[in-house]
Amino acid sequence: MTLEIETPASIFDMADMSGAATQINWAIAKQMWAHGESYVLRQSGEAIGLFGLYPNDGWAEAWFCVRPKCSEHMLFIVRNIRLTLDAAPYPSIVTFCATDAGKRIARLSGFRFVEQWNNTELWTRDDQSIRREERCR
């Protein structure tokens, strides 16, 4: 059982894992793939997690889609998400969570709940710039 992270994720990974069952969802997935960073987690060659950052005027939206097999590798996933987000150049990073798995990943990755928003929850990591300044001292 080998775990590998590839970047960028392929457009096929995006189609397979992003829930792009409608035209609008597919359009959003293509936009995020074309203009942001994307990562796919593979277990023995099979895509089990899809993650990314979508820049938006000085801040970014983090997103993730996971399959149940990811639960076995949560420590590995969260460590890599934290490393990626800590190195990101955005002073504020948000994510919208609609599932319990998404909320768990957000919490473990250093996001904090802000509010309910359109049948999802808004979470943020807006203290990024403070931690980055502390690291540079």
Sequence and secondary structure as in RCSB ss.txt:
>XXXX:A:sequence
MTLEIETPASIFDMADMSGAATQINWAIAKQMWAHGESYVLRQSGEAIGLFGLYPNDGWAEAWFCVRPKCSEHML
FIVRNIRLTLDAAPYPSIVTFCATDAGKRIARLSGFRFVEQWNNTELWTRDDQSIRREERCR
>XXXX:A:secstr
  EEEESS  HHHHHHHTT  SHHHHHHHHHHHHHSEEEEEEETTEEEEEEEEEEETTEEEEEEEE GGGGGGHH
HHHHHHHHHHHH S S EEEEE SHHHHHHHHHTT EEEEEETTEEEEE TTHHHHHHHHH 
